[in-house]
Amino acid sequence: MIEAAAIISAIINHWDDFAIIIALLLFNACIEMWQDRKASNALAALKKGLAPTATVLRDGKFTTIPASQLVPGDIVKVRLGQIVPADLRFTGGDYASIDQAALTGESLPVTKKIGDEAYSGSIVKKGEMTGVVIATGSHTFFGKTAKLVASAGGESHAQKAMFKIGNFLIVVAVILAAIMVVFRVYNDYVSHTFGVTTALNILQFVLVLLVASIPVAMPTVFSITLALGALNISKKKAIVSKLSSIEEMAGVDILCSDKTGTLTKNKLTLGETTLINAKDLQDVIFIGALASNKDDNDSIDNAVISALKDQDRLKDWVVDKFIPFDPVSKKIEAHLHNKTSNEKLWVVKGAPQVIAKLSNNSDVQNKVKDTTAQLAKRGYRALGVAESKDEGKTRIVLGVLSMFDPPRDDSKKTIEECKREGISVKMITGDDTAIAIETAKKLGMGTKIYNASQVFPKDLDPNNVPDDLAKLIAGADGFARVFPEHKYAIVKTLQKQGYIVTVSTTPQL
């Protein structure tokens, strides 16, 4: 209608009106284009920095190529520190420890062996393996998530409001213009005075009515306001890819937040230590630190070493032999001797059930089992520690270490601020339900968290969720063990119920 008003201005030679209307339209378009280009450039720079490469077998030898050039069937090699370039099925190598927290929410790296799958975007923390590419691009586990998120978007509420206002005014203006035109034409026709001059006068009056009735400057004012908001937000290191998202964020009712790396630090920390045969907590941590390799930068080893108060104690011991973690034996072992006394010490740490079997004492085994079960209920990871001073003839189980992914320092405060603003926060994570509930308790969130694999049917249609499940989604405080289709179904269902929903997640960079 605004463009039609500009054309009518040109027809009746009202060039000043024409210039003003065209200027407003161009200004509004330029503001949108400038902001979109600015956001696109920033996002392109980020993508360029994150674009992974792949070591692929081509023409009988391994070469490095951009990951975007991979195709299903390619043989790819991954090793420590690399980003998995596509969805793979491992076909060779001993094992690989892979951090897939950004995709599945699991706070600990997952050990992979031959036959297991690795997801695109996850990070190799240990080991080296080869695998065959089974999916690329939008067909990968991560790609499906991105595709679902892209299709879940919709028209912003501000745009809907503007269209409603604009449409109402247009209808009123058109009706008034039609009544006026019919009345004037009928009058002039009856009086036989209708002609070109009369028609131009009618057209001029219609133009005045249209320009006066339709808020020509409204889109421009709206765009300028949002552009200024985007500029202000950019100073806080945030990228606004769509101007309408600013207004949309301001009206959010529900925040669906990931756990690992978003609400939590994605950094393992030592929790409480249960003593079995040791007398002091630090003694258990010390033996656990001796059975660690700092150079591997393993998250579990780093957590144990960091918890040792007296780091100088480690300097007195020399490693004679180090047996790294084996996914079959599920333990790490180190043989050491003391620089001063030449005392020999064998230390071992690993899965509690494995460490417990090193002792012939049934009471010790039962205590380790009970401790591990109690920690599991609270969502903690458990790690057994044992030592031998007679070169492995007898093993003494010292204790059980517990580990958890602590909340970020600002998470609790942020959630409290959300609640004060009337925003409901729901935790959506791929981690275990027990871990999600324990984290929720620490953050002051609700603990009505369901296991998604148990409440969502296997043949789920994300766009048509049953009414009983929709009510459960609205009343839940969160979901654990979620997959991409679950996240999509949760967000889409809440949107259908009239909520403005935002999803918060921190990529693993």
N, C-alpha and C positions, 0 to 999 in steps of 0.2 A: 504493500500500500504506500509506503514511503517512496519507493522507486516510481510508483504510478503518479504520485504527487509531483515528483521531479519532472516527469515526462509532460504532465499537464502544464507545469510552469513554463517549460520550453515552448510548448505549442502556442501559448497565449503571450509569449515574449516577456514573461516575468522573470528576467534573468537573475535578479537579485535573490528571489526566492529559490530559483534553481541552484544558484551557487551555494547558498546556505545549506540546502538539503543535501546536495552532493558532497559538500565538505564534511558534514556530520557523518554520512555513510562511509566516506573514505577514511576519516579519522578513526571510526570504530573498527573498520577492517584492519587498519595499520596497527592499532593497539593489540588486537588479537594475534596478528601475524608476528609482531615483534616478540610478544610473550611466548608464543608457541616455538618460534625459532630459537629464542634464548634457552628455553627448557630443553628443546631437542639437541642443541649443541652441548649442553651440560650432560645430558643423558648419554649422548654419543661418546663423549670423552670418558665417561665412567665405563661404558661397554667396551671401549677400546682397551682400557687398562685391565679389564677383567677377561678379555677374550683369551681363552686357553688355547694352547697348542697340543698336538697329539704326536706321540711317537708310534708310527704305524709301519707295518710291514708292506712294502711296495717293491715289486721287481726283485724279490729275494733278499732285501736288506731293509733294516729299520731306518726310517727318515722322519724328520720333524716337519709337520705341516699344520696349517690352521685347523682347529677342531671342526670348523664349519664345512670342511671338505670331506669329512668322514662319511662313509656309506655303510649300511648294514652288510656284514660279512667281512669287514676289515679286521685284521689282527692288530691289536693295540697293546703296547707295553706301558704300565703305570708303575711309579715308584714313589718313595718318600718325598713329600712336599708338593706333588703334582695334583692338579684338579682333574678328576675323572672327566674325560672329554665327551663321553656319550654313555648310554646305558650299555653295560658290558656283561657278558657271562664268562667267568674266568675259566681258562682251559689249561693254564700252566703256571708253575711257581709253587712255592711252599705255602705262603699265606700273606695276607695284607690286612693291616688294621686301618679302617676307613672311618673318618668322621663324617657322618651324614646328618648331623644335628639340624642343619638348615633345612633339610628336606623332610625328615621324619620326626624331629624333636628329641631323638635319643641323645642324652647328655654324654654318654661314653662312646668312644670309637667302637665300631663293630668289626670283629675278626672275620675275614672272608677266606674261604678255601676254594679249591677247584670245584666248579659246578654252581657256586654262588653267584648272585648278581650284584653289580655295583651301579649306583645311580649317577647320572650325569650331574656335575656340580658339587659332588662330595669330594673330600680331600683325603689323600693317602697320608697317614701318619706314620706307618711302619711297613716294611716289607716291599717286595717287588713281585708283580705277577703279569702275565699276559692274558688277554681275553679277546673274545670275538664281539664285535659291535652288533647289538641286537635291536637298537632303536636310536634315532637321531632327531634333533629338532623338536617339533611339537609332539612327536610320538614318544618322547622319553617321559620318565616319571615326573621330572621337573617341568617339562614342556606341557604335559597334560594339565598340571596345576596352573601354569601361566595362561593356558588357553581357556580354562574354566573361569579364571578371574577376569579375563578380558571380556568374556561373554556375559559376566554377571553385572557389568556396569549398566547404567541407564541414564536417562535424561535427569539433569539436576532439578532440585525442587525450586531453585531460583528461576531457572528457565521455564518451568511449568507455570510458576506464578506470573512471569512476564508475558507468557503466551496467553494466559487467561485474561489478564488485564488488557493486553493489546487486542485480543479477539473481541472482547466485550465492547471496547471503544470503537473498533472497526465496524462491528455490526450496527451499533447505534448510529455512527456517522453515515454508513451506507443507507440505513433506513431513512434517516433525516434527509439525506441528499436525494434519495429516490422520491420521497414525498414532495420536496421542494421542486425538483425537476418536473415531475408530473403536473403539479399545480401550475407552475410557470408556463410550461409548454401548452397546457390546456387553455390557460388564460389568453396567451398570445395567439393561439390557433383560432380561438373564438373571435378575438378582436382583429384577426388577420394582420398581426404585427410581427409574427414569427419570421426571423431571418438569420443571416450569418452573425450579425452583431448581437442579436439576442442570444444565440447559441453560445457565443464567446463569453458573454456576460454570465450565462448560467454556468459555463465551465469554470469561470473565474471564482464564482461563488462556491462551487463544489470544492475547488482547490483550497479556498480559505477554510471551509468547513473541515476538510480532511486534515489539513496541517494543524488546525486548532484542536481537533479532537484526538488525533493520534500522537502519542508522546514520542516525537521524532528523536529527541535527545536522550530518551531513556536508555537504549542499549549503550550509547556512548558513555553516559555517566556511570552506568553499571560497570562497563569494562575498565574505565579509568579507576574507579574505586577498587576493583579487584586487582588491577595491575599495581596500584600503590601497596595493596596488601601483600602481593607476591614479592614486591621489592623489599618490604619490611621483613618478611619471612626468610628471604634469601640471606639476610644478614645473620640469621641463626643457622646457616648451613643447610637449609632445606630447599629442595628443588620442586617448584610447582609446574607440573606438566600440563595442567588444564586450569584455566582461571576459575571455572565454575566449582572446582574442588575446594576452594577456600570457603565459599559460602556453605558448601555441603558439610565440610568439617565442623563448621560453627553450629550446625543443627543436629549433630550426631546424638542418637539415643543409646546405641549399644556399641561397645568396643570389643571386638573379638581379637584377643591377643595370643600370639604364640608364647610358649614358655621359654624354651632354651635359647639363650642369647638375646631375648627380648625382656622378659621379666627376670631372668637369671643371667649370671655372668658367662655361662657356658665355660666355666673354669672349675674343675674339681677342687674341693677343699676337704681337708680332713675333719671329721666330726668326732664324736666321742669314741674312746678306745676301751674295749672290754679286756680286762686282764685274765689270763688263764693260768700260766705259771710264772709270769713276770711279776716283779714287785712294784715297778714304776712305769708310768705311761710313756715317758720319754725313752725308756729302754726298749720298748716295743717299736716305737717310731724309729729309733736308732738302727735296730736290726733291719727294719723295713727299708731304711735309707741305704744301708749297705747293699741290699739286694736290689738296688736301682741303678740305672745308667743315665746319668745326667745329660750325656751327649745325645741321647736318642730323642730328647725333648718330648718324652711320653707324658701325657696328662696325669696318669696315676703316679708315675715316678716323681714328677715335679711336685705333686700335692704332698707326698710323703716327705720328700727332702725339705720342702718349705716349712713343714710343721716341726722340724727338729730345731730346738732352741739353740743348742750348742753345735754349730756347724763344724767347729774345729776338730771335734771328735772323729770326723770322717777322714781327716788328714793322716791319722795314725795308722790307717789300715791300707795295705796294698792288695790289689785284686790279682790273684794268680790265675783264676779261671772264671769266666762269666758265661752262664748258659742262658741265653735270652728266652723270652716268653715263647712257649710252644702251644698252639691251640689244642693240641692233643693232651699234653700233660697239664696244661692250664696253670703253669707256675714258672717263676724265675728263680734261678739259683746262682750263688756266687761263692767261690772259695777264696779266702783271704788269709793274710798273716799280718801280725802287728810289727811295725817297724822297730820298736824298742825291745819288746819281750820275745819276739818271734813266735808268739802264740798263734795257733791256727784256729780258724773259725769258718764254719760253713753256714751260710744263711740262705733262707728260702722264703719267698712270699708268693701268694697266688689265691686261687679260689678256696674259700674256707673248707669246703668238703674234701678237697684234695689235701690241704694242709693237715686237717684233722686225722686223716688216714695214716699220716706219718707217725702218729702216736698209737701205742698199743693199749692205752688207757681208755676204757669205755666211757668213764666219767668225763674225760676231756672231750671225747668225740661228741657226746651228748650235749655238753655245754656249748661247744662251737656250733652245733646244729641249731640249738634253741636260740642262741644269740643271733645267728644269721637269719632265722625266721622272724624274730622280733624286729630286726633292722629292716627286713624286706617289707613288713607291714607298714612301716613308716616311710618307705620309699628310699631308704639308704642302700648304697652298695657296700658290700662287705669284702674284706681282704684279710686272709690269714697270714700270720708271721710265725716262723719257727727257726731254731738254730741248732747247730751241732758242734760240740767242742772236741769230738773224738773222730773226726773225718767221716761223719755220716753213719756211724754205727748206731747211735741213739739220737733221735730228734726230739727236741723239747718245744712244744707248742707254747709260744709266749703270750699271744693274744690275738684279738680280732680288731682290725681298724675299720672304721666306717667312713664312707665318703658320700658327699652330696654336692650338687651344683647350687651354690648360694645365690640368693636374690641379689639383683643389682642394688646399689646403694640408694638409687632414686626411685625404685619401683614402688615401694610402699607409699611414699609421699605422692607420687603421681596417681596411684589408684585412689587415694583419699581425696585428691583434688577432683578426679573424675566423678566420684560419688557426690561431692558437694555441688558439682555442676549438673547433677541428675543423670549422669551417664552410667549405665550398667556395664560392668566389665566381665566378660566371659573368657575363660582360658581354653584355648583350642590347641592341643599338643599331640604329637605322635608318641610321646613317652608313656610310661606305665601309669595306670590310674593312681596307685599308691604314691608315686613320686609327685604327681600333679596335686593330689590332695594335701600332701605335706608342704609343698611350696605355697599352696593357697592359704594354709594356716599361718605360715610365716608372714605373708603379705596382707593378712586381714581380709582375704577374699572369701566368698562362699565356698563351701566344700561339697556342694551337691554336683559332683563331677561324675559323669557316666563313661563307661567304656563304649566307644563308638561302634566297635565290631559286634557288640552284643545288642545294642538298641537299634542299629540301622540294619534293615534286611539286605541280604546279599544281592537281590535283584532290584536294588533301589533305583528309582527314577528321580534324580535330584531336582527336577523341575516340578514334580508332583508328589510331594511328601504327604502321607496320610495325616488326617486331622489329629489323631492321638499322639503321633510322633511330633507334629508341629507344636502342640501344647507342651510336650516334654522339652523341646528345644527352647521355647520361650521361657520356661521356668527353670532351666538348668543353669548352674554356675559355670559349667564348662564341660568339655569332652576330652578324653584321652584316647590314645591309639587310633588317631584319625588318619584317613587317607585323603587325597585331593578331592575325590567325589563327595566325601563327608563334609569337608570345609565348604564346598560349593553349595551343598544342600542346606547346610546350617545358615549361611548368609542369605541365600535365595529365599528360604522359608521365612526368615525374620523380615526381609524386605517386603514380602507379600503380606505380612501382618501389619504393615504400615510403619515399621521402624526404619530409621536412617542408620545404616550399619557401616562401620569402618573396620578394616582388618589391619592389625599391627604386627609386623614381623621384621626381624633383623637378619639380613643375609649373612652367610658365613664367608667373610672375606679374608 
